[in-house]
Amino acid sequence: MLNAFQKFKKDEAGAVTVDWVVLTAAVVGLATALVIELRAGSSGVTENTETFLRNQEVGNIGATE
Protein backbone atom coordinates (compact mmCIF):
# COMPACT_ATOMS: atom_id res chain seq x y z
CA MET A 1 0.00 0.00 0.00
CA LEU A 2 2.80 2.41 0.85
CA ASN A 3 4.53 1.53 -2.44
CA ALA A 4 1.36 2.37 -4.40
CA PHE A 5 1.08 5.73 -2.63
CA GLN A 6 4.71 6.61 -3.42
CA LYS A 7 4.19 5.64 -7.06
CA PHE A 8 1.07 7.83 -7.20
CA LYS A 9 2.96 10.73 -5.61
CA LYS A 10 5.74 10.57 -8.24
CA ASP A 11 3.33 10.36 -11.20
CA GLU A 12 3.08 13.79 -12.88
CA ALA A 13 0.80 12.91 -15.78
CA GLY A 14 -2.19 14.73 -14.27
CA ALA A 15 -0.21 17.90 -13.58
CA VAL A 16 0.02 18.69 -17.30
CA THR A 17 -3.76 18.51 -17.57
CA VAL A 18 -4.17 20.95 -14.69
CA ASP A 19 -1.69 23.34 -16.33
CA TRP A 20 -3.63 23.27 -19.61
CA VAL A 21 -6.94 23.85 -17.84
CA VAL A 22 -5.55 26.89 -16.04
CA LEU A 23 -3.93 28.22 -19.21
CA THR A 24 -7.14 27.76 -21.23
CA ALA A 25 -9.21 29.48 -18.54
CA ALA A 26 -6.80 32.43 -18.58
CA VAL A 27 -7.01 32.74 -22.38
CA VAL A 28 -10.80 32.60 -22.32
CA GLY A 29 -10.92 35.21 -19.55
CA LEU A 30 -8.62 37.57 -21.44
CA ALA A 31 -10.57 37.11 -24.67
CA THR A 32 -13.83 37.88 -22.86
CA ALA A 33 -12.36 41.03 -21.34
CA LEU A 34 -11.07 42.10 -24.76
CA VAL A 35 -14.47 41.64 -26.41
CA ILE A 36 -16.18 43.64 -23.65
CA GLU A 37 -13.71 46.50 -24.04
CA LEU A 38 -13.99 46.52 -27.83
CA ARG A 39 -17.78 46.64 -27.69
CA ALA A 40 -17.72 49.50 -25.20
CA GLY A 41 -15.21 51.48 -27.27
CA SER A 42 -16.95 50.96 -30.58
CA SER A 43 -20.38 52.12 -29.40
CA GLY A 44 -19.30 55.78 -29.54
CA VAL A 45 -17.99 55.38 -33.07
CA THR A 46 -21.22 53.68 -34.09
CA GLU A 47 -23.32 56.50 -32.66
CA ASN A 48 -21.20 59.16 -34.38
CA THR A 49 -21.46 57.34 -37.71
CA GLU A 50 -25.22 57.01 -37.34
CA THR A 51 -25.57 60.73 -36.59
CA PHE A 52 -23.41 61.67 -39.57
CA LEU A 53 -25.35 59.44 -41.95
CA ARG A 54 -28.73 60.64 -40.71
CA ASN A 55 -27.72 64.25 -41.38
CA GLN A 56 -26.79 63.58 -45.02
CA GLU A 57 -29.16 64.55 -47.77
CA VAL A 58 -29.91 62.02 -50.44
CA GLY A 59 -30.14 63.49 -53.90
CA ASN A 60 -29.71 62.66 -57.54
CA ILE A 61 -25.99 62.45 -57.98
CA GLY A 62 -24.93 63.34 -61.49
CA ALA A 63 -28.41 64.42 -62.57
CA THR A 64 -28.67 67.30 -64.96
CA GLU A 65 -31.18 70.07 -64.53
C-alpha positions, -999 to +999 in steps of 0.1 A: +000+000+000+028+024+009+045+015-024+014+024-044+011+057-026+047+066-034+042+056-071+011+078-072+030+107-056+057+106-082+033+104-112+031+138-129+008+129-158-022+147-143-002+179-136+000+187-173-038+185-176-042+210-147-017+233-163-036+233-196-069+239-178-056+269-160-039+282-192-071+278-212-092+295-185-068+324-186-070+327-224-108+326-223-109+352-196-086+376-214-106+371-247-138+379-229-124+410-213-111+421-248-145+416-264-162+436-237-137+465-240-140+465-278-178+466-277-177+495-252-152+515-273-170+510-306-204+521-294-193+558-295-180+554-331-212+537-341-233+565-327-212+592-344-215+573-377-252+570-373-256+607-366-234+617-396-253+594-420-287+606-407-277+643-414-268+636-450-292+645-478-299+620-504-301+635-539-297+627-575-260+625-580-249+633-615-284+644-626-287+673-650-312+701-645 
